[in-house]
Amino acid sequence: MTAMTEAIGLPAGTTAALAAQSSTTPAATVPVWSVVVLLVGLAVVIGWALYVRAVRVDRLHRQVLGSRATLEAQLVHRAEAAADLATTRALDPASSLLLAQAAREALDAEGPLVDDGLDTSTSLDGTPSSHPASGGAALPAPTTRSRALIESDLSRVLRTVVSESARCELSEDPLSKPALSRLDRACSRLVLARRFHNTHVSEAQALRSRLLVRVCHLAGRAPMPQTFDADDDTTPEVQPAHDDQAQSR
């Protein structure tokens, strides 16, 4: 350094001042408070994103339960309409008895509509919980058969009993026609209600299957919603052509 300063003609005092200044100047560093602000902001953004996703999962669960309650009501309406139709005189006694039994079994069915544990009114072990309207008493025990099987049986009975020929006779009877119209409306609304319910369930399952939701446990301890798979087709069965030919003979 001294030889260089002498070569360029700088005084000796200037060289010492430059050396002291270079030794005391701190290196360029990022302030600590800026790092803290950055980390806090990143944590807030991540927390908000997780919160929004958790709220969406909870909202889908509520939509599933709401559509399930609507589906439950439509099932009751269909069973009541079928029971009313069974009391009409246009049906033969055997068909009336068969339809009345299937409708009564559907109305008397207890237990959850879908046994996935999402509905907190029934515990996961199948033990019925108390209901506020029952004064703390336990609800009736669920039936051994699933609700899907019971409702499917009612659909099959409706297809058999309310055939094309029986539908024509019911339509011509002024006392049976309102009951038939009510049954048709209930069956149509049931198909839509089950479709809406299963659509909400599919959306909830798709969201909960994502990696972020599963890793962060954003659904909590809520069970995975399940669809209601039952036969709701009540289209009258077409009778074979040879039966009509035999009747004509």
Secondary structure as GFF3:
##gff-version 3
##sequence-region A 1 249
A	DSSP	alpha_helix	2	8	.	.	.	ID=ss1
A	DSSP	alpha_helix	12	24	.	.	.	ID=ss2
A	DSSP	alpha_helix	32	86	.	.	.	ID=ss3
A	DSSP	alpha_helix	93	108	.	.	.	ID=ss4
A	DSSP	three_ten_helix	132	134	.	.	.	ID=ss5
A	DSSP	alpha_helix	147	161	.	.	.	ID=ss6
A	DSSP	alpha_helix	164	172	.	.	.	ID=ss7
A	DSSP	alpha_helix	177	208	.	.	.	ID=ss8
A	DSSP	alpha_helix	211	215	.	.	.	ID=ss9
A	DSSP	alpha_helix	241	248	.	.	.	ID=ss10
###
